[in-house]
């Protein structure tokens, strides 16, 4: 964690807001495919599904310093709402759901631009940083026979965030396709043992580039 913040400070020191080789990308996107890491019970049986439903997406702002004609390096921050975890039939009459969350990742980002002597600039991209995870939903267990419900409050920890993908820039408009993952551990208030609840997805984003 300390090494990551040191890296962030180093990158910040290279960014000059007064020079013309600095730009900011603003983006909004949605998840095309997503999933959580399965959670198992003490006997190794699936307790919570990895499948998702509903909307997952993000709003992000990234500032870049142009290092040379091909490579841009910068910092980014995003607000991410993850999709809802699908209900799972744990046994023939017990349905389990919940343990999803939102994230704010702060990350170092880099782009490799392919110069094709055209207005369209394709690029490869990678993100690496830390995900602050919050707003975890309760663990809900329902007896489908008699309708009895049990709700357990949950807590989530932050963790590594990384992503890799590609995009294209055309007349300051951008479109990106990314694979990314937020690392996370979850626990209930009554059980201190932490289980992995990572969230990964393939997302499509669109945005606009502001030059300075």
PECOR-V675764 format. One record per residue. N is the residue number from 0. PHI is phi in degrees with one decimal (999 if undefined). PSI is psi in whole degrees, 0 to 359 (999 if undefined). BURIAL is + if it has 9 or more other ideal C-beta (glycine too) atoms within 8 Angstrom, else -. Layout:
n,phi,psi,burial
N,PHI,PSI,BURIAL
N,PHI,PSI,BURIAL
//
This chain:
n,phi,psi,burial
0,999,314,-
1,-62.3,321,-
2,-64.7,324,-
3,-65.4,314,+
4,-64.0,326,-
5,-63.9,318,-
6,-63.3,319,+
7,-60.6,317,+
8,-63.8,321,-
9,-62.7,315,-
10,-64.5,318,+
11,-58.1,323,-
12,-68.3,340,-
13,-89.6,349,-
14,-91.3,122,+
15,-111.6,112,-
16,-70.5,342,-
17,-86.1,345,-
18,-92.0,156,-
19,-76.0,351,-
20,-95.1,32,-
21,-121.2,140,+
22,-146.4,161,+
23,-123.8,133,+
24,-105.4,131,+
25,-112.4,136,+
26,-140.7,153,+
27,-137.9,140,+
28,-153.9,170,+
29,-134.3,154,+
30,-80.4,132,+
31,-88.3,313,-
32,-132.4,136,-
33,-148.7,163,+
34,-168.3,153,+
35,-99.9,161,+
36,-73.5,134,+
37,-60.3,149,+
38,-114.9,134,+
39,-111.3,157,-
40,-85.5,183,-
41,-65.4,340,-
42,-93.8,3,-
43,85.6,10,-
44,-88.6,148,-
45,-62.1,127,+
46,-107.5,320,+
47,-128.3,137,+
48,-71.2,156,+
49,-93.5,353,-
50,-82.1,156,-
51,-128.0,166,+
52,-145.1,162,-
53,79.5,192,-
54,-90.8,140,-
55,-134.5,136,+
56,-169.6,185,+
57,-152.9,159,+
58,-121.4,132,-
59,-137.5,151,+
60,-130.3,130,+
61,-132.3,133,+
62,-109.8,130,+
63,-120.8,146,+
64,-109.2,127,+
65,-79.9,111,+
66,-82.4,319,-
67,-155.5,189,-
68,-67.1,343,-
69,-109.7,329,-
70,-114.0,129,+
71,-120.2,139,+
72,-132.3,140,+
73,-165.0,198,+
74,-127.4,151,+
75,-141.0,158,+
76,-143.7,143,+
77,-140.5,154,+
78,-111.5,120,+
79,-120.8,129,+
80,-106.5,118,-
81,-89.5,153,+
82,-64.0,160,+
83,-77.6,140,-
84,-74.1,134,+
85,-67.8,150,+
86,-63.6,149,-
87,-132.1,133,+
88,-80.4,91,-
89,-63.2,314,+
90,-133.1,185,-
91,-63.2,338,-
92,-133.0,16,-
93,-125.2,124,+
94,-111.2,133,+
95,-124.2,139,+
96,-151.5,174,+
97,103.3,199,+
98,59.0,59,+
99,-127.9,170,+
100,-158.5,176,+
101,-115.2,167,+
102,-143.4,150,+
103,-126.0,98,+
104,-86.2,142,+
105,-117.9,128,+
106,-151.2,156,+
107,-86.3,138,+
108,-131.7,146,+
109,-137.4,146,+
110,-127.2,140,+
111,-114.1,115,+
112,-94.5,137,+
113,-98.4,116,-
114,-88.9,115,-
115,-116.4,14,-
116,56.1,41,-
117,-144.4,171,-
118,-73.0,339,-
119,-89.2,127,-
120,-120.8,102,+
121,-76.0,153,+
122,-153.1,158,+
123,-103.7,152,-
124,-146.4,148,+
125,-141.3,145,+
126,-122.1,145,+
127,-150.0,125,-
128,-172.0,208,+
129,-123.8,135,+
130,-102.8,118,+
131,-87.7,108,+
132,-97.9,141,+
133,-158.1,179,+
134,56.8,47,-
135,-73.4,140,+
136,-84.8,158,+
137,-68.0,154,-
138,-84.3,121,+
139,-116.2,126,+
140,-117.0,126,+
141,-126.3,131,+
142,-84.1,112,+
143,-74.5,350,-
144,-82.1,309,-
145,-109.9,357,-
146,82.3,3,-
147,-64.8,139,-
148,-124.4,148,-
149,-129.6,133,-
150,-120.9,128,-
151,-119.1,126,+
152,-65.2,144,-
153,-122.2,162,+
154,-135.8,144,+
155,-126.9,151,+
156,-105.5,161,+
157,-78.4,173,-
158,-173.1,185,+
159,-62.7,143,-
160,-127.5,132,+
161,-149.8,157,+
162,-154.9,157,+
163,-145.8,142,+
164,-176.0,199,+
165,-144.8,160,+
166,-154.7,180,+
167,-142.9,139,+
168,-115.0,131,+
169,-141.2,114,+
170,50.7,47,-
171,74.9,356,+
172,-91.4,141,+
173,-128.4,151,+
174,-138.7,133,+
175,-132.0,143,+
176,-118.9,120,+
177,-130.5,145,+
178,-105.4,129,+
179,-144.1,158,+
180,-142.1,137,+
181,-106.2,119,+
182,-79.8,142,+
183,-160.3,149,+
184,-124.5,142,+
185,-125.6,148,+
186,-147.3,160,+
187,-97.5,163,+
188,-63.9,331,-
189,-91.8,354,-
190,-139.8,113,-
191,-76.7,345,-
192,-66.2,133,-
193,-100.0,136,-
194,-115.0,145,+
195,-67.3,134,+
196,-134.2,42,+
197,-59.7,150,+
198,-123.6,123,+
199,-128.1,157,+
200,-165.5,165,+
201,-110.8,124,+
202,-126.8,154,+
203,-119.5,128,+
204,-126.6,151,+
205,-128.3,153,+
206,-167.1,191,+
207,-139.3,144,-
208,-102.9,127,+
209,-108.4,118,+
210,-88.9,147,-
211,-127.8,999,-
//
